Amino acid sequence: MHDVDLSFLDLPEVLRFVFYPRRDFSAGAGFTCFVEVGGGVRLGCKFYACGGERPAILYFHGNGETAGDYDEFSWLFTDRGINLFVAEYRGYGLSEGSPTITSLLRDAHPVFRKFKDVASEEGWENLFVMGRSLGSIPAVELAYHYQDEIDGLIVESGIANTFTLFLDLFGVRVGGELREKLEAVSNKAKIKDVRIPTLIIHAENDTLIPVSEAVELYESSGADDKEIFIIPGADHNDLWFVAGEKYYEKIKSFIERRL
């Protein structure tokens, strides 16, 4: 149902509205690794280890970010006993190629396999998938396909009506049969079949992705074990700072209760 060909969206006039790639990449903390995703393209990812026999998050970052940006914040996860693996998209950071809707979804699968390989090598136990904003798309994709291999899903500032919201935000109007096709492969549609523990985090005053999207994701989730955490007074890009310690403690408590 959800494996629909979305290549019709891979048009320059659409992609320039959806993706904001940055090419800089920090060589600071953590370990850099590369993932072969086909066609000779490699994605640059980073992981930050706190030790074996600890849980790990495969994290898909937001738009306009790179994996290297998390050099600054990774300790807020590792100090809480959580290993962090931050995935890239094509055209971001050290990653090769150019981003498309198709590659955003397809590349998530080899990235997940690489994450599992690193987890096995490092001795990490209990694997979680998390996506922020744009990253909610590959995160929900993986939770839908691999929930027998994942212990929980975390969505921050996520999108329920995935592609239609993006297009509506930027004035690209679609309707009729095309809109129905897009709705059928949305995060909201996929998460109905996701039954692993799920945490939805969102800013109350998000001016880019309305908090109503978080409520739709929560209500649509097929998980019996699910939570929603709305951060009062926060917007899309200051959510971490407004929530402060509560943000990281919420993630830690969600993970620890499922170990």
Sequence and secondary structure as in RCSB ss.txt:
>XXXX:A:sequence
MHDVDLSFLDLPEVLRFVFYPRRDFSAGAGFTCFVEVGGGVRLGCKFYACGGERPAILYFHGNGETAGDYDEFSW
LFTDRGINLFVAEYRGYGLSEGSPTITSLLRDAHPVFRKFKDVASEEGWENLFVMGRSLGSIPAVELAYHYQDEI
DGLIVESGIANTFTLFLDLFGVRVGGELREKLEAVSNKAKIKDVRIPTLIIHAENDTLIPVSEAVELYESSGADD
KEIFIIPGADHNDLWFVAGEKYYEKIKSFIERRL
>XXXX:A:secstr
      GGG  HHHHHHH         SSSEEEEEEEETTEEEEEEEE   SSS EEEEE  TT  GGGGGTTTH
HHHTTT EEEEE  TTSTT  S   HHHHHHTHHHHHHHHHHHHHHHT  SEEEEEEGGGHHHHHHHHHH GGG 
SEEEEES  SSHHHHHHHHTT    HHHHHHHHHTSHHHHHTT  S EEEEEETT SSS HHHHHHHHHH   SS
EEEEEETT  TTTHHHHHTHHHHHHHHHHHHTT 
